[in-house]
């Protein structure tokens, strides 16, 4: 295993600082408390403020202006929550049990509290007039109804933007987690390129990435997109039992999670013999990503990067296959803000982490993307994926895909 000697992590003092920054924003918006919702599928905001990532169940953290956050869990996940949580005050609520069933599940040994009791306790220190809620778009109607039944004159406010603002730029520790996730993703993707061959199934090829990333220390793999041949024309797709044939282009992207932080890698490759048309198609993507990276620096409007890529595709006559913007943010979600389009005038800032996602789909000679996780630095950018940088450099120098820097080899 090539993992670093110590896996990066977010320490308690950083979670405390996050809570204080949130409280500052709450004061600006006249909020006396903020409830941050999360579950297995929409974990990012809850993981950011409380380090809790529910399994099967729902979770939340309530941040009051006065005092430490309260973490809410359900009975089956209580022990796991206590293992993970950045905060010691953990309460159980019946509304937070299993996400996937409508049935009321009985837990006779559970020591439940209620939202009304929690809110009453907060109000002892400060009148609770306005409650911010983060995750209204992901929250089930039943839970929102339970919150509303406790309002007693309290106004409920959508506070999702507060967490997006806090998460937009990353600390050194967050960046360290992303770098480790990118290192692991590189290892899994590199092995896929090296071992891809005609006759194996898409599932067998994906298993190589899953196995290697787990071995290297991935906390989780949010996805492994993998399609081949005619199936590659879809923007995203799951691996199937389809047998990969000689000359099939592979469209793959793998996302690796470390301490909640997700880095993604994707680069086109071919199983067996690569045609000249496929080479030319991959070259379009390599050049387009190079153009994107030339605009990735502090002070540059984000829309300028998007416009530059689209202008290149227009010049090459492939606009019809350019289906979505070539860049998005990354962090506690694989895709998060910013997600600029051509009209976005917000500037890149040092400390932002983003993914290029330069793609063409439905082109006669292929469908694919180049994706890598990047850090915006004071004077430009840093790629967190050595593999994509190596593959791009080799392609530009030799017109081949090689996973060893500077080695001319046959296309995979």
C-alpha positions in Angstrom: 0.0 0.0 0.0 1.3 3.4 -1.0 -0.9 5.4 1.4 0.7 8.2 3.3 1.9 7.4 6.8 -1.0 9.3 8.4 -4.4 9.7 6.7 -5.4 13.3 6.8 -8.3 14.3 9.0 -10.3 17.3 10.2 -9.5 17.9 13.9 -11.9 19.1 16.6 -10.6 22.7 16.5 -11.5 23.1 12.8 -15.1 21.9 13.5 -15.2 24.4 16.3 -14.0 27.2 14.0 -16.7 26.2 11.4 -19.4 26.4 14.0 -18.2 29.9 15.0 -18.1 31.1 11.3 -21.7 29.8 10.9 -22.8 31.7 14.0 -21.3 34.9 12.5 -23.5 34.4 9.4 -26.5 33.5 11.6 -26.1 36.8 13.4 -26.0 38.6 10.0 -29.3 36.9 9.1 -30.9 37.3 12.6 -31.1 33.5 13.1 -31.0 32.2 16.7 -30.4 28.6 15.7 -29.6 26.6 12.5 -30.7 23.0 11.8 -28.5 21.2 9.3 -30.1 18.1 7.8 -28.2 15.1 6.3 -28.6 11.5 5.3 -26.6 8.8 3.5 -27.2 10.5 0.2 -27.0 14.2 1.1 -24.3 14.0 3.7 -22.1 17.0 2.8 -23.5 19.8 5.0 -24.0 17.6 8.1 -20.5 16.2 7.6 -19.1 19.7 7.3 -20.5 20.9 10.6 -20.7 17.8 12.7 -18.6 15.0 10.9 -21.6 12.7 11.1 -22.5 10.6 8.0 -25.7 8.5 8.6 -26.2 5.0 7.3 -29.8 4.0 6.5 -31.1 6.8 8.7 -31.4 10.6 8.9 -29.3 12.9 10.9 -29.0 16.6 11.7 -27.0 19.1 13.8 -28.6 22.1 15.5 -26.2 25.0 16.0 -27.5 27.5 18.5 -26.1 31.0 18.9 -25.4 30.2 22.5 -23.6 26.9 23.3 -22.3 24.0 21.3 -24.0 22.2 18.5 -26.4 19.3 19.2 -26.2 16.3 16.9 -29.4 14.3 16.2 -29.3 10.6 15.2 -31.6 7.6 15.3 -31.2 4.4 17.5 -29.5 2.0 15.0 -26.9 4.6 14.2 -26.3 5.9 17.8 -23.0 4.1 18.4 -21.7 5.0 14.9 -22.7 8.6 15.5 -20.8 8.7 18.8 -17.7 7.3 17.0 -17.8 9.9 14.3 -19.4 13.1 15.7 -17.3 16.2 16.3 -19.7 17.1 19.1 -20.6 15.1 22.3 -24.2 16.2 22.7 -26.1 13.5 20.8 -29.9 13.2 20.9 -32.2 10.5 19.4 -35.4 11.3 17.6 -38.0 8.9 16.2 -38.4 11.1 13.1 -34.9 10.2 12.1 -35.2 6.4 11.7 -34.8 4.5 8.4 -34.9 6.6 5.2 -36.2 3.9 2.9 -39.3 2.6 4.6 -42.7 4.2 5.5 -43.2 1.9 8.4 -42.9 3.1 12.0 -40.0 1.1 13.5 -40.1 0.4 17.2 -36.9 0.6 19.2 -38.1 -0.2 22.8 -34.7 0.6 24.4 -34.2 3.9 22.7 -34.0 7.0 24.8 -35.8 9.5 22.6 -36.2 13.2 23.0 -38.2 15.6 20.8 -37.6 18.6 18.7 -39.9 20.7 20.9 -37.7 19.8 24.0 -34.5 20.7 22.1 -35.9 24.0 20.9 -37.2 24.8 24.4 -33.7 24.1 25.8 -32.2 26.5 23.2 -34.8 29.2 24.0 -33.7 29.2 27.7 -30.5 31.0 26.6 -31.9 33.1 23.8 -35.5 33.6 22.5 -35.8 31.4 19.4 -37.6 33.7 16.9 -36.0 32.5 13.6 -34.7 29.1 12.8 -32.5 28.5 9.8 -32.8 25.2 8.1 -30.2 23.8 5.7 -31.3 20.9 3.5 -34.9 21.8 2.8 -34.5 20.5 -0.7 -33.5 17.0 0.7 -35.6 16.8 3.8 -38.7 14.5 3.8 -42.1 16.2 4.2 -42.7 14.3 7.5 -39.6 15.7 9.1 -40.3 19.2 7.9 -43.9 18.9 9.3 -42.4 17.9 12.7 -40.3 21.0 12.6 -43.2 23.2 11.7 -45.4 21.8 14.4 -42.8 23.1 16.9 -42.7 26.6 15.5 -44.9 28.3 18.2 -44.4 31.6 16.5 -40.8 30.7 15.3 -40.1 31.6 11.7 -38.5 28.9 9.6 -35.9 30.3 7.1 -34.1 28.5 4.2 -30.4 28.8 5.3 -28.8 26.6 2.7 -26.8 29.4 1.2 -24.9 29.9 4.5 -23.3 26.4 4.2 -22.5 26.8 0.5 -20.7 30.1 1.4 -18.7 28.4 4.1 -17.8 25.5 2.0 -16.7 27.5 -1.1 -13.0 27.8 -0.2 -11.1 25.1 1.6 -8.7 25.0 4.5 -5.3 23.3 4.4 -6.7 20.2 6.1 -9.6 20.0 3.7 -7.1 20.2 0.8 -5.0 17.5 2.3 -8.0 15.2 2.4 -8.8 16.0 -1.3 -5.2 15.4 -2.3 -5.3 11.9 -0.6 -8.6 11.1 -2.3 -7.1 12.1 -5.6 -4.0 10.0 -5.0 -6.2 7.0 -4.4 -8.4 7.7 -7.4 -5.3 7.9 -9.5 -4.1 4.5 -8.3 -7.4 2.8 -9.1 -7.8 4.5 -12.5 -4.2 3.7 -13.5 -4.7 0.1 -12.8 -7.9 0.0 -14.9 -6.0 1.5 -17.9 -3.2 -1.0 -17.5 -5.5 -4.1 -17.1 -8.3 -3.2 -19.6 -8.5 -5.7 -22.4 -11.0 -7.1 -24.9 -13.1 -10.0 -23.6 -13.6 -8.7 -20.0 -16.9 -7.2 -18.9 -17.4 -3.6 -17.8 -18.2 -4.9 -14.3 -14.9 -6.8 -14.2 -13.0 -3.6 -15.3 -14.8 -1.5 -12.7 -14.0 -4.1 -10.0 -10.3 -3.4 -10.6 -10.8 0.3 -9.6 -13.1 -0.6 -6.6 -10.6 -3.1 -5.3 -7.5 -1.0 -5.7 -9.1 2.2 -4.2 -10.3 0.3 -1.2 -6.9 -1.3 -0.7 -5.3 2.1 -0.9 -7.5 3.5 1.9 -10.7 5.0 0.3 -13.4 5.6 2.9 -16.0 5.2 0.2 -16.4 5.3 -3.6 -19.4 7.5 -4.4 -19.5 6.2 -8.0 -17.6 4.4 -10.7 -19.0 5.6 -14.1 -18.0 3.1 -16.8 -19.4 2.4 -20.2 -17.8 1.1 -23.4 -18.3 1.1 -27.2 -21.7 2.2 -28.2 -22.7 2.6 -24.5 -20.2 5.4 -24.1 -22.5 7.9 -25.8 -24.4 8.4 -22.5 -23.1 11.2 -20.2 -23.2 8.9 -17.2 -23.7 5.1 -17.0 -23.1 2.2 -14.6 -20.9 -0.7 -15.6 -22.8 -3.7 -16.8 -22.1 -7.3 -18.0 -21.4 -6.0 -21.5 -18.3 -7.6 -22.9 -15.7 -5.1 -24.0 -14.5 -5.6 -27.6 -11.3 -4.7 -29.3 -11.3 -1.0 -30.2 -14.0 -0.1 -27.7 -13.5 3.4 -26.2 -13.9 3.3 -22.5 -15.7 6.2 -20.8 -14.9 6.0 -17.1 -14.8 8.3 -14.1 -14.2 7.2 -10.5 -14.8 9.3 -7.4 -13.0 8.5 -4.2 -14.0 9.8 -0.7 -11.5 10.4 2.2 -12.8 11.9 5.4 -15.9 13.0 3.5 -13.9 14.8 0.7 -14.4 13.6 -2.8 -11.9 13.7 -5.7 -12.6 12.5 -9.2 -10.5 11.3 -12.1 -11.5 10.5 -15.7 -9.5 10.2 -18.9 -10.4 8.5 -22.2 -8.8 5.2 -23.1 -9.4 2.3 -25.6 -9.3 -1.4 -25.0 -7.1 -3.0 -27.6 -6.5 -1.2 -30.9 -7.1 2.5 -31.1 -8.1 4.0 -34.4 -6.8 7.2 -35.8 -10.2 8.8 -35.5 -10.3 7.9 -31.8 -6.8 9.5 -31.4 -8.0 12.7 -32.9 -11.1 12.7 -30.7 -9.1 12.3 -27.5 -6.8 15.1 -28.8 -9.8 17.4 -29.0 -10.5 16.9 -25.3 -6.8 17.2 -24.2 -6.5 20.5 -26.0 -9.8 21.8 -24.7 -8.8 21.0 -21.1 -5.5 22.7 -21.6 -7.4 25.8 -22.7 -9.6 25.6 -19.6 -6.6 25.3 -17.3 -5.0 28.4 -18.9 -8.0 30.4 -17.5 -8.0 28.8 -14.0 -6.4 31.5 -11.8 -7.5 33.9 -9.1 -9.3 37.0 -10.3 -10.5 35.5 -13.6 -14.2 35.4 -14.1 -15.4 31.8 -14.0 -17.5 32.3 -17.1 -14.3 33.2 -19.1 -13.1 29.6 -18.7 -16.4 28.2 -19.9 -16.5 30.6 -22.9 -12.9 29.7 -23.9 -13.7 26.0 -24.0 -16.9 26.5 -25.9 -15.2 28.8 -28.4 -12.6 26.1 -29.0 -15.3 23.5 -29.6 -17.1 25.9 -31.9 -13.9 26.5 -33.9 -13.5 22.7 -34.3 -17.1 22.2 -35.3 -18.1 20.0 -32.4 -20.5 22.3 -30.5 -23.4 19.9 -31.1 -21.6 17.4 -28.9 -20.8 19.9 -26.1 -23.6 19.2 -23.7 -22.7 20.9 -20.4 -20.3 23.3 -18.7 -16.6 22.1 -18.4 -16.0 22.8 -14.7 -17.6 22.5 -11.3 -16.6 22.7 -7.7 -15.6 19.7 -5.6 -15.2 19.0 -1.9 -17.7 17.3 0.4 -19.7 16.6 -2.7 -18.4 15.3 -6.0 -20.1 18.3 -7.7 -20.7 21.4 -5.6 -20.6 25.2 -6.1 -19.2 26.8 -8.1 -20.8 25.4 -11.3 -20.3 28.3 -13.7 -21.8 28.8 -17.1 -20.9 31.3 -19.9 -22.6 34.2 -18.0 -21.0 33.7 -14.6 -18.9 36.7 -13.6 -17.9 35.5 -10.1 -14.2 35.4 -9.8 -12.0 32.4 -9.1 -10.4 32.8 -5.6 -7.4 31.0 -4.1 -8.5 28.1 -2.0 -11.3 27.0 -4.2 -11.2 23.4 -5.3 -12.8 22.5 -8.7 -13.0 19.7 -11.2 -12.5 20.2 -14.9 -15.2 18.1 -16.7 -14.3 18.7 -20.3 -16.5 16.5 -22.4 -18.0 15.7 -25.8 -20.9 13.2 -26.2 -22.4 11.6 -29.3 -19.5 12.5 -31.6 -19.1 10.0 -34.5 -15.7 8.9 -33.2 -16.3 8.8 -29.5 -18.0 10.1 -26.3 -15.9 10.9 -23.3 -14.6 13.4 -20.7 -11.4 14.5 -19.0 -11.9 15.1 -15.3 -9.4 16.0 -12.6 -9.6 17.7 -9.2 -7.7 21.0 -8.9 -6.8 23.6 -6.3 -6.9 27.3 -7.3 -3.6 28.8 -5.9 -2.4 32.3 -5.5 -0.8 32.3 -8.9 -2.7 29.7 -10.8 -3.7 26.2 -10.1 -2.4 22.9 -8.8 -3.6 19.6 -10.1 -4.3 17.0 -7.4 -4.2 14.2 -10.1 -0.7 13.4 -11.2 -2.2 10.7 -13.4 -4.2 13.1 -15.6 -1.3 15.4 -15.9 0.9 12.5 -17.0 -1.6 11.2 -19.4 -2.2 14.6 -20.9 1.6 15.3 -21.2 2.2 11.9 -22.9 -0.7 12.5 -25.3 0.6 15.9 -26.3 4.1 14.5 -26.7 3.6 11.1 -28.2 -0.1 10.8 -29.1 -0.4 7.8 -26.9 -1.8 6.9 -23.4 0.9 5.8 -21.1 0.8 5.6 -17.3 4.5 6.1 -17.0 5.8 9.7 -17.4 8.0 10.1 -20.4 7.7 6.5 -21.6 6.5 6.1 -25.2 4.2 3.1 -25.3 1.3 1.6 -27.2 -2.2 3.0 -26.6 -4.0 1.1 -23.9 
